């Protein structure tokens, strides 16, 4: 597949049609919204807007989520319309975060990842203690609370264990790097998350091992692609492992003083 064909598949499967456990999917003529059923934000992954409809739709979504007493993220891709959607959202007081690279790997193309030995320090996390270690890692690296993430991972591991794999790299009993993967139901994609590593442990292959173990698990379950929303640092590493940047997305967080 070429870049445009991969984007088409990604848009159809992971933006238009995707269902996420813990969120209620609602489709209108112009957007696909996901309303949180637990203590999470809602989000909009797909919209089909133009210059004549964009302002009305933004106001409608702000009003809708406000009525639900729920903040939400509007994720805008650089091929979305109108092309200045991010700037329009900014004018409605959305908080605009740094763009993320949409990285995709056709798994079968990377034989090196698929045949890489998985070191003994890579452990699958299946219990609460391991998730607590992971959240402690995320909190310390990013200097902010990830309590909601911990609740979601625990909930998903309990209710949908077939859809989630969590791995950690331990050094002398300390979790120094961690990551997880969702098998996205009824799609060709497994999505990679996390990968944070304590600074003093970087450059030792932990991130690469976490990519490899998840790639091997994904292809065993019949998935064709891995996808990652990558920071600039991760983008460089992922490109070394055969991932391609096919687009950029910008997370836009709804204002607290919604319309």
C-alpha positions as CSV (number, residue, x, y, z in Angstrom):
1,X,0.0,0.0,0.0
2,X,1.1,3.5,-0.7
3,X,0.8,6.4,1.8
4,X,-2.6,7.6,0.7
5,X,-4.0,4.0,0.7
6,X,-2.8,3.5,4.3
7,X,-4.3,6.8,5.4
8,X,-7.6,5.8,3.9
9,X,-7.6,2.5,5.8
10,X,-6.5,4.2,9.0
11,X,-9.2,6.9,8.6
12,X,-12.0,4.3,8.0
13,X,-11.0,1.9,10.7
14,X,-9.5,3.9,13.5
15,X,-11.3,7.3,13.1
16,X,-14.7,6.7,11.5
17,X,-15.7,3.2,12.6
18,X,-13.8,2.5,15.8
19,X,-15.5,1.6,19.1
20,X,-13.6,2.1,22.3
21,X,-14.5,0.2,25.5
22,X,-15.6,2.7,28.1
23,X,-16.8,5.3,25.6
24,X,-20.2,5.5,23.8
25,X,-19.7,6.1,20.1
26,X,-22.1,8.6,18.6
27,X,-22.2,9.5,14.9
28,X,-23.7,12.6,13.4
29,X,-23.7,13.9,9.9
30,X,-20.5,15.7,10.5
31,X,-18.6,14.2,13.4
32,X,-18.0,10.9,15.2
33,X,-17.8,11.6,19.0
34,X,-17.0,9.3,21.9
35,X,-18.6,10.1,25.2
36,X,-16.9,8.8,28.3
37,X,-18.8,6.3,30.5
38,X,-16.3,6.5,33.3
39,X,-14.0,9.2,34.8
40,X,-12.4,10.1,31.5
41,X,-12.5,12.8,28.8
42,X,-14.6,12.4,25.7
43,X,-13.1,12.8,22.3
44,X,-13.7,13.5,18.7
45,X,-11.6,11.5,16.3
46,X,-13.3,12.2,13.0
47,X,-15.0,15.2,11.5
48,X,-16.1,16.1,8.0
49,X,-16.5,19.9,7.9
50,X,-16.2,22.8,5.5
51,X,-16.0,26.6,5.8
52,X,-19.8,26.9,5.9
53,X,-20.4,24.3,8.6
54,X,-17.3,24.4,10.9
55,X,-18.4,27.1,13.3
56,X,-21.9,25.7,13.8
57,X,-20.5,22.2,14.4
58,X,-17.9,23.4,16.9
59,X,-20.5,25.3,18.9
60,X,-22.8,22.3,18.7
61,X,-20.1,19.9,20.1
62,X,-19.1,22.4,22.9
63,X,-22.8,22.6,23.9
64,X,-23.3,18.9,23.7
65,X,-20.3,18.0,25.9
66,X,-21.1,20.9,28.3
67,X,-24.5,19.4,28.7
68,X,-22.8,16.1,29.5
69,X,-20.6,17.9,32.0
70,X,-17.6,16.4,30.2
71,X,-14.4,17.9,28.8
72,X,-13.2,16.4,25.5
73,X,-10.3,16.3,23.0
74,X,-10.8,17.1,19.4
75,X,-8.0,15.4,17.4
76,X,-7.3,17.1,14.2
77,X,-5.2,15.5,11.4
78,X,-3.3,17.5,8.9
79,X,-5.4,16.2,6.0
80,X,-8.7,17.2,7.7
81,X,-10.9,20.0,6.4
82,X,-11.1,22.9,6.6
83,X,-7.3,23.1,6.5
84,X,-7.3,25.7,9.3
85,X,-9.4,23.7,11.7
86,X,-6.8,23.9,14.4
87,X,-6.7,27.7,14.2
88,X,-10.5,27.8,14.3
89,X,-10.6,25.6,17.4
90,X,-8.0,27.9,19.0
91,X,-10.3,30.8,18.4
92,X,-12.9,29.0,20.6
93,X,-10.4,28.8,23.4
94,X,-9.3,25.2,22.8
95,X,-5.9,24.4,24.2
96,X,-3.7,23.4,21.3
97,X,-1.1,20.8,22.2
98,X,2.1,19.9,20.3
99,X,1.5,17.9,17.0
100,X,2.2,14.2,17.1
101,X,3.5,12.1,14.2
102,X,1.2,9.4,13.0
103,X,3.6,6.5,12.6
104,X,2.6,3.3,10.9
105,X,4.4,0.0,10.3
106,X,3.2,-2.9,8.2
107,X,4.3,-5.5,10.7
108,X,5.3,-8.3,8.2
109,X,7.8,-5.9,6.5
110,X,10.1,-5.8,9.5
111,X,11.6,-9.3,9.9
112,X,14.2,-7.9,12.4
113,X,11.6,-6.9,14.9
114,X,9.7,-10.2,14.4
115,X,12.7,-12.3,15.0
116,X,14.3,-10.3,17.8
117,X,14.9,-12.2,21.0
118,X,13.0,-10.8,23.9
119,X,15.3,-10.2,26.9
120,X,14.4,-11.6,30.3
121,X,14.0,-8.2,31.8
122,X,10.8,-7.6,29.6
123,X,7.9,-8.8,31.8
124,X,4.2,-8.9,30.9
125,X,2.2,-6.9,33.5
126,X,-1.1,-8.6,34.5
127,X,-1.7,-7.4,38.0
128,X,-2.4,-4.2,39.9
129,X,1.1,-4.0,41.4
130,X,2.6,-3.8,37.9
131,X,0.2,-1.1,36.8
132,X,1.0,0.9,40.0
133,X,4.7,0.6,39.0
134,X,3.9,1.8,35.5
135,X,1.9,4.8,36.8
136,X,4.6,5.7,39.2
137,X,7.1,5.7,36.3
138,X,4.8,7.9,34.2
139,X,4.2,10.3,37.1
140,X,7.9,10.8,37.8
141,X,8.9,11.2,34.1
142,X,6.2,13.6,33.2
143,X,5.8,15.3,36.6
144,X,2.0,15.0,36.5
145,X,-0.6,12.6,37.7
146,X,-1.6,9.6,35.6
147,X,-4.2,8.3,38.1
148,X,-6.9,8.2,35.4
149,X,-4.7,6.2,33.1
150,X,-4.1,3.7,35.9
151,X,-7.8,3.3,36.5
152,X,-8.4,2.8,32.8
153,X,-5.7,0.2,32.4
154,X,-6.9,-1.7,35.5
155,X,-10.5,-1.6,34.2
156,X,-9.6,-2.7,30.7
157,X,-7.3,-5.4,32.0
158,X,-10.2,-6.8,34.1
159,X,-13.0,-6.3,31.6
160,X,-11.3,-6.8,28.2
161,X,-8.0,-8.7,28.9
162,X,-8.0,-9.9,25.3
163,X,-7.7,-6.4,23.9
164,X,-4.7,-5.2,26.0
165,X,-1.1,-6.2,26.7
166,X,1.1,-4.3,29.1
167,X,4.9,-4.8,29.4
168,X,7.6,-3.5,31.6
169,X,11.4,-3.6,31.8
170,X,12.7,-4.2,35.3
171,X,16.2,-3.5,36.6
172,X,16.9,-4.9,40.0
173,X,13.2,-5.0,40.8
174,X,12.6,-1.4,39.6
175,X,10.4,-0.7,36.6
176,X,12.5,1.5,34.4
177,X,10.5,1.4,31.1
178,X,6.9,0.5,30.3
179,X,4.5,0.4,27.5
180,X,1.2,-1.1,26.4
181,X,-0.7,-2.1,23.3
182,X,-4.4,-2.3,22.4
183,X,-5.6,-4.7,19.8
184,X,-8.2,-2.5,18.1
185,X,-11.3,-4.7,17.5
186,X,-12.5,-5.1,13.9
187,X,-9.5,-3.3,12.5
188,X,-6.1,-4.1,10.9
189,X,-4.3,-2.1,13.6
190,X,-2.7,-2.6,17.0
191,X,-1.9,0.7,18.7
192,X,1.2,1.3,20.8
193,X,1.2,3.5,23.8
194,X,3.7,4.5,26.5
195,X,7.4,3.6,26.1
196,X,8.6,6.1,28.7
197,X,12.0,5.3,30.2
198,X,13.8,6.8,33.1
199,X,16.5,9.1,31.7
200,X,19.4,7.3,33.3
201,X,18.3,4.0,31.7
202,X,17.9,5.3,28.1
203,X,20.1,4.0,25.3
204,X,20.1,0.5,26.7
205,X,17.6,-1.0,24.3
206,X,14.5,-1.0,26.5
207,X,12.4,0.9,24.1
208,X,13.4,-1.3,21.2
209,X,12.6,-4.5,23.2
210,X,9.2,-3.1,24.0
211,X,8.5,-2.5,20.4
212,X,9.6,-6.0,19.4
213,X,7.6,-7.8,22.0
214,X,4.4,-6.0,21.0
215,X,5.1,-6.4,17.2
216,X,5.5,-10.2,17.7
217,X,2.3,-10.3,19.8
218,X,0.3,-8.3,17.2
219,X,1.2,-10.4,14.2
220,X,0.5,-13.6,16.2
221,X,-3.1,-12.3,16.6
222,X,-3.4,-11.5,12.9
223,X,-2.9,-7.7,12.9
224,X,-1.3,-6.1,9.9
225,X,-0.2,-2.7,11.2
226,X,1.2,-1.1,14.3
227,X,0.3,2.6,14.8
228,X,1.8,5.1,17.2
229,X,1.2,8.8,18.0
230,X,4.8,9.8,18.4
231,X,6.7,12.6,20.0
232,X,9.8,14.0,18.1
233,X,12.1,11.8,20.2
234,X,10.1,8.6,19.6
235,X,9.6,9.4,15.9
236,X,13.3,9.1,15.3
237,X,13.6,5.8,17.0
238,X,10.5,4.4,15.3
239,X,11.8,5.4,11.9
240,X,14.9,3.3,12.6
241,X,12.6,0.3,13.0
242,X,10.7,0.8,9.7
243,X,7.8,3.0,10.8
244,X,6.8,5.7,8.4
245,X,5.2,9.0,9.3
246,X,2.1,9.3,7.2
247,X,0.5,12.3,8.8
248,X,0.5,14.6,11.8
249,X,-2.3,15.0,14.4
250,X,-2.9,17.9,16.8
251,X,-4.7,17.2,20.1
252,X,-7.1,20.2,20.9
253,X,-8.4,20.2,24.4
254,X,-11.8,21.8,25.0
255,X,-12.0,24.9,27.1
256,X,-13.2,24.8,30.7
257,X,-15.6,27.6,30.0
258,X,-17.6,25.8,27.3
259,X,-20.3,27.5,25.3
